[in-house]
Structure formats: C-alpha cells, structure tokens
C-alpha cells in the first residue's frame, strides 16, 4: 500500500504513502521536513535480508502492459501490486494468467477504486521475460512493487 495514487501523474512517482505519513508527523511535531526528506527509507520487517525496492508504474485509458525480467542474480522476497481503476472492470495478468479481476461498478466518471495484492511467486520465474498487463476501459493504473536482495 505504499503507492500514492492521489496526485500521481506519470512518469514520476512524486510521493509515497510512507513519505506522506512522515511529512504529516514531522509537520505536527514542528520539525524541518526538508532536512529529513532525502533520508527516508523503507524497511520490510517480513524480509530483513532485502536491501532494494523497485516500483514500476504503468497504465492509461485502455490498459497497458510492460515487460519484466527478474535476473537470477537477485533474491526476490516480495512482489505485490497496487491497482487503481476508474472503470467498471479491470484485469491484471502475468503472461496471460489472471492475477486480479476487479469489477467495481463505478463506470466512466466514477471515483475510482484501489486494490492491493501479491503476485504468486510461481508466476515470476527468474531469467524469463514476463509480460504484465492491466486491461479495461477508461483509466486503469498498476504499480508493481518488488522487494529484493541485491548483492
């Protein structure tokens, strides 16, 4: 749930929910936010050996796809997704296998819906070029978050 869809505009991730929470807390304490902004890091207590995180964001009005290659030189600890949809139906697939199939009924002009989940590790084998797709009409956005160890 680290992806902050509110205020997001491609191609850059301007903030995360973690950075927003820290900003809110330091503001309430009267601390100087600029002095700590570059020192914010993420730690996944479920995977203490992990030392890297990558966030990949994709999607637009009629869906989109991207290629993903996970090299065998890294150890993948966690692969999750954050899905933001403004359509009544949105589907995420990896190499044609459905990962998420959401029907929320908002239709065009709806307020959008967020969905979070994990990729099945068996879908993301190393050293294979995978195609990750988000499909649906209207606006569908997908962020893929990889937590891994890179030596």
Long-range contacts (C-beta under 8 A, 24 or more apart in sequence): 1-82, 1-116, 2-42, 2-55, 2-82, 2-145, 3-55, 3-57, 3-82, 3-84, 3-143, 3-145, 5-82, 5-84, 5-112, 5-114, 5-141, 8-57, 8-141, 10-57, 13-55, 13-57, 16-55, 18-42, 44-77, 44-78, 44-147, 46-77, 46-78, 47-77, 47-78, 47-147, 49-75, 49-77, 49-149, 50-75, 50-77, 50-78, 50-147, 50-148, 50-149, 51-148, 51-149, 51-150, 52-146, 52-147, 52-148, 52-149, 52-150, 53-145, 53-146, 53-147, 53-148, 54-145, 54-146, 54-148, 55-143, 55-144, 55-145, 55-146, 56-143, 56-144, 56-145, 56-146, 57-141, 57-142, 57-143, 57-144, 58-132, 58-134, 58-141, 58-142, 58-143, 58-144, 59-84, 59-134, 59-139, 59-140, 59-141, 59-142, 60-139, 60-140, 60-141, 61-137, 61-138, 61-139, 61-140, 62-135, 62-136, 62-137, 62-140, 63-90, 63-133, 63-134, 63-135, 63-136, 63-137, 63-140, 64-133, 64-134, 64-140, 64-142, 65-131, 65-132, 65-133, 65-134, 66-131, 66-132, 67-129, 67-130, 67-131, 67-132, 68-124, 68-129, 68-130, 68-131, 68-132, 68-144, 69-127, 69-128, 69-129, 69-130, 70-124, 70-125, 70-126, 70-127, 70-128, 70-130, 70-146, 70-148, 71-126, 71-127, 72-126, 72-127, 73-150, 73-151, 74-126, 74-148, 74-149, 74-150, 75-148, 75-149, 76-121, 76-124, 76-126, 76-146, 76-147, 76-148, 77-147, 77-148, 77-149, 78-118, 78-145, 78-146, 78-147, 78-148, 79-118, 79-119, 79-121, 79-124, 79-144, 79-145, 79-146, 79-147, 80-116, 80-117, 80-118, 80-119, 80-144, 80-145, 80-147, 81-116, 81-117, 81-118, 81-119, 81-142, 81-143, 81-144, 81-145, 82-114, 82-115, 82-116, 82-142, 82-143, 82-145, 83-114, 83-115, 83-116, 83-117, 83-134, 83-140, 83-141, 83-142, 84-112, 84-113, 84-114, 84-115, 84-139, 84-140, 84-141, 84-142, 85-112, 85-113, 85-115, 85-136, 85-138, 85-139, 85-140, 85-141, 86-110, 86-111, 86-112, 86-138, 86-139, 86-140, 87-136, 87-137, 87-138, 87-139, 87-140, 89-136, 89-137, 90-115, 90-134, 90-135, 90-136, 90-140, 91-133, 91-134, 91-135, 91-136, 92-132, 92-133, 92-134, 92-142, 93-132, 93-133, 93-135, 94-119, 94-123, 94-124, 94-130, 94-131, 94-132, 94-133, 95-123, 95-130, 95-131, 96-131, 97-123, 99-123, 107-138, 108-137, 108-138, 112-139, 119-144
